[in-house]
């Protein structure tokens, strides 16, 4: 069978900048996202790292439907608001006037074209002209959500505002912006699409209870075995190949439901079989004994990052007598992987740490909770991106949000990891 269209293997399997050609819409996720786009509510897309959050919005939205703001760990609320205005079309500069908060106000100026201005010339045919307009600068308080709404309204802005990597923002900025989201919902028609790496359904509602009913959360983390199998099969059709049933079964058994692991393993298997593009004739590839080695090699691409995470996380923000971040690693490195995949309960972690910590009997539970709440911000500060751990305050669980880390742990000497973290091995 001759293929009519030739596709590169790298455009089908593996991680690509663009939407992968074998993208598979998921029931209850893609349709829920599309259905809620018209409900005038903010939408939060959450899930583990490399589980298809960005692909979901690329598949369901046209580029003209939204502006995208890439969040930074160094941003304040002012920086975030300024970035929103800049992506909307404003030029933002500092003013000499001071706002109520004591900060300098900013000047936001827009220069652009208005197309399609209809002018009726005394009953003659309407003619369409293009007018170049430069509006005078707007002076505003960059921390005031009301001023931001007014500035966007001045532009007649009508797109979704997409905040990518919201979890990179400092916790206090996430919290402050969650308060602002209520004002956006009540005083404007502007809707935000927020994308973050966490597994807590109501993360923003935890920050601001007033967002209840104003925010829709889409869990993009879940992939069923059937959906992952469809990803493999869809790619196979595009490349005119088929993976053997035994290869597929072995991969699905060992991928920890990670679409990234599935995609990258299929890509490496194709390279091994010298499948670089669509085949002229149907080709059957994949031996089950290949799977473990390929999956391990895929995860080992990040072994330096995972090993660095252990030592950097153990150091914490600064030297303290309790060394809570170091001890947070103890239940993680000693837990059964299946239990770790589900998330470690706060109560179980406390028991595990108290049994080994030098000050275990007198350990204040509040110290543990505070450290857990700051796990994500510590990793971002240390440059560990994407993050590996995140604390779910709603359910009181510490979760692994990088499934590759689970597979990496499976092949490590736990005693050696404990030693590297400065923790007891007995």
N, C-alpha and C positions, 0 to 999 in steps of 0.2 A: 504494500500500500504506500503510495507516494503522498507525502504531506504537501498540502497547498501552501501553508504558511510556515516559515522557518522561525523558530524561537530560540534564543540563547538560553542555555540552562540557568545562567545567573539571573535571568529575568523571571524565572519560574520558581526555582528553589533557592534557599538561602535568604540572607537579609539584604534587601535592596532599599535604595532611597525612595523609589517609586512604589506604588501599590503592586504587590506580587501578582503575576498573571493568574496564579492558581488560588486567588482569594476565594474563600468560602463564606458566604453570609450565614450567620448563626441564628436559628429561631430563638426568639425571646431576647435577643441582644440587638441585632441589626434592625429588626422590625420595631422593637421598643424605642430605639434611638430615633428612627424616622418618624414614628407616630407622635413622639413627644416634642418634636421640633416646632410643631404648630400650636403648642399649648401655652405659649408665653411664659414659660418657666425656665429657670436656669437648669442646665444639665451637667451632671458630674459623671465623667467616664473614669472608672478606677479599675485597678487590677495589678497583677505582678508585672515586673519588668519584661519586656519583649513578648507580651501576650496578645498583641494586635490592637491596642488602644488607638494608636495613630492610624493604622490601616483602616480601622472602623470609620473614623471621621473622613478619611480620604475617599473611601468607597461611597459613603452616604451623602457627602456634601460636594458641591461644585466649588472651585477655588474662588469664584466671584461671590459666594454666599457669606464669606467671613473674612475677618482679618485675624492674623495669628500673632500672638505675643509670646515669645519664648522667655519664661521666667528665669531669674538668676538668684543665686543664694546671697548675693551682695545687695539686693534691692531693699529699699524701705517702701512704705506705702506710697510715698511721693514719687519714687522711681517707677513703681508699677503704674500709677495713674498717668505719669508723664509718657510712659511707653504706649499706653492705650491711645492717648491723644496723637502721638507721633504716627502710629500705624493707621490712625483714622485719617490723617492728612495734614495735621497741624505742624507748624514749626514752633517749638517751645523754647523760650529764653527766660532768663531770670529778670525779675523786676526789682526796682529799688524799694518798693513799698513792702511793708511788713503786714502779715496776716494776723488774725486773732491768736493763732497758735504760737506766734513769735517768730515764724519763719518768713523768708522773703516770698512774696507772691510771684507768679510767673506770667509772662505774656505769651499767649497762644495766637499765632497768626496763620491763616490759611490762604494759599494762593493756588488757583486752579481755573479750570474752564467749566462753564455751564453750556452744555450742548442742547440744541433743539429749542431755542427761544423763538416762539412763533410771534410774528408781527403782522397784524392785519392792516393792509395799506388801502383804505378806502374802498372796500368791496372787491379789490383785486385779489388775485390768487395769493394765499398765504406763502410767505417765504420763511425759510429757516436760516437763522444766522447763528454763528458761534461767537459768544462774548467772553472775553478774558476779564476775569474779575479778581481783584485783590482786596480782600476784606481787611478792615482795620484790626489791629491786635485786640484780643480780649484779655483783660486782666482778671486773674482768678487765683483762688486759694487751691493749690494743687492737692491738698489733703481733704478738701471738702467735696464729698460726692455730689452735692447739689450743683457745684460749679462745673464738675466734669459732665454731668448730665446736660446742663445748659450749653456747654461748648459743643457737645455731640449733636444736640438739637439744632444748633446754629448751622451745622453742616448738612442738616437733614440726613444724617447718618442712618443707614437702614440695614446693616449687616450684623451677623452674629459676631461676638467678640470671643475668640478662642484663646484660652490661657493654657499653653503647653507646659508640662513639668511644674505644675503648681506646688508640688511637694518640695521643690528646691527653695522656695521662699522661706525665710525665717518664720518660726511658729507664730510670733506676735504679728507679723504681716499677714499671714494666713487668717489669723483670728480677726484682725481689723478689717480685712477685705470681706470677710464673711458678714460683718455688720453692714458694710456698704452694700452688699448684694440685696439686702432687704429694701433699701432705698431705690435701687435700680428697678426692683420688681414693682414697687408701689408708685413711683413717681415718673416712670418712663416705660417705653416698650422695648428697651434694650435687654437682650438675653445673652448670658455668658455660657460658654461651653468650657468646662474646666476638666483638665486631664491630669491625673496624679497617680503615682505609684503607692498604693496602699490597698488593704483588703477590708476596710471598715466602711460599711454601707453609708453610715450617717456621719461621716467625718466633719462636714461643714456644719451640720446641725449640732454636733457636740460643741463646736466653736460658737454657734449662735442659734439658740433654740427657736428664735423667731423665723428661721428659714423653713420650719416645718410646713409642708404644703406648698412651698415656693421653689423647692429644688427636687429634681428627679435624678436618682442615681442609677447608672447603668453599670452592671458588673461585667466587665469585658475579660475577666480572668478565666472564666469557665470554658473549657473545651471538652466535649464528650469524646469517647473513643471513636464513635461513628463519624464525628466531624473531622477529627484528625485523619481518619482513614480517607475521608473525602478529599482532604487537602493533598494527600499522597496520590490518590487516583486522578484528580483533576490535573495535577502537574504531569502525570504520566501520559494523559491523553494529548496534552500540548506538545510533549516531546516524543510522542509515539513510542513510549516504553511502558513496561509493566514491571513493578517490583514483585518478587515471588511472595506468595501468601505467608510463608514462614519468615521472610525478612520483615514484612509489615507487622506481623504479630510480635516478633521480638522487639522491634522498635517501639511499638505502642506499649509494650510491657515495661520498657525501661526509660521512657521519656518524661516521667512524672507529669504527664498531661501538659507538657510545654510545646507549644506550636513552634517556638524557636528551635528547640532541639530536633523536632521532626523535620523542619525545613532544612536546617543545616546538615543534618545527617543524610537526608536524601541528596543534597547537593554534593557532599563528599563522596557518597556512593556512586553518583553519576561520574564524577571525576575519575574515580578508581576504575570504572568501566569504560572510560574515554567517551562518555556521552557529553558533548559540549554544546550540542544544539539538537533540534528536532531530527529524529532518525528517518532515513528514507524507507526503512522497513521496520515493522514492529520488533522491538528488542526486549527480551526478558532479562532482568538483572537482579542482583541482590542475593547473597547467601546469609542465612541467619547468624552464622558464626562471625560475620563481619560487624554486626551491630554493636556489640559491647566495646570493641576497639574504636569504632568510629565515634560513638557517643562520648567515650572517654577523651578522645582527641579533640572533639568539639569543645568540651568543658575545659580541657587543659589549656585552651587558648586564653582562658581567664585565670589560670592558676596563680599568676603573679598578683592579680588584683585580690583574689580570695585570701592568699597568704598575707598580703599587706593589710587586709581588713582585720585579720585576727590581732595583729600587733598594734595597729593604730587605734582600733576600738578599745583595746585593753588599756591604752594610755589615757583615755577619757579626755575631758576638756583641760584638766590640770591635775597635778598631783594632790591626792587627798588620802586621809588615813583609812577610810573605808574601801577605797578602790572599787566602787560599785560597778563601773563599766567593765573592769577586768572580771569581776565575779559574775556579771550577767552572762559572760561567755561559758561559765561552768555548766549550767543546765543545758545550754545549747549544744556544747561539744560532747556531752555525755548522754543525751537523749536518744531514744530510738528514732530512726529517721521517719518512720511512718507517723509517729507522734509529733515530731517536729514539723512535718508537712501540714498537719492540722492546726498547729499553733500551740505554744506552751501556755498553760494557765498561770495566772499570777500566783495563785496559792501554791501550785506545784513548784514553781520556780523559787518561791520563798523558802519552802521546806528544803529543797535541794541545796540552796546557798547557805542556809542557817546550819546545815549539818556539817559543812566544811569550813565556813568562814571563821577566822580567828575570833571575831566578836559576834559570832552567830547568835548566841542566846540574848544578847542585848541589842541586836540589830533592829533598828526602827523600820517598820514596813513602809513608812513614808519616804525613806531614802531610796528604797527599791522602786517605788512607784514613780518618784520624780525622775530617776535615771531612765526608766522605761519610756516615759513621756518624751524624753529628749533624745531617744536613740536615733531618730531620723535626722535631726538637726546636727548631731555629732558627726554622723557619716558625711553629710553635705559639707560641713566645715573641714573635715579631713580630706575632702576630695574623692570620697568613695562614691562614685556615680557610675551606673545607677546604684541606688542604695540596696542593701541586702536584707536588713531587718527593719521592721516597722511595728509599732505598738498599737494595737486595737483597743482604745480606751472603752469603747462601748461594751465589748465582750471580755475585757481583761485578759487578752492573749497577745503574746509576742509572736509575730509571724515572720516567716522567711518569704520575701517578695522577689527573690531571684532564684528560680527553680534550679538553675545551673549549680548553685551553691550546694543544694541537697545532693545532686549527683556527684559533685566534687568530694563532699564529705564521705560519700560511700566508698571512695577509693583511697581515703587517707588513714594514717595511723593516728587514732584518736589520742593515744598517750603522748605522742610527739607534739600534737597540736596543743594539748594542755600544758606541756612543758614550755612551748614557745610563748604561751599566754601568761606564764608565771603562775600556773594553777596546780594544785595537788593532783597527782596521778593515781592515788589510792582512795 
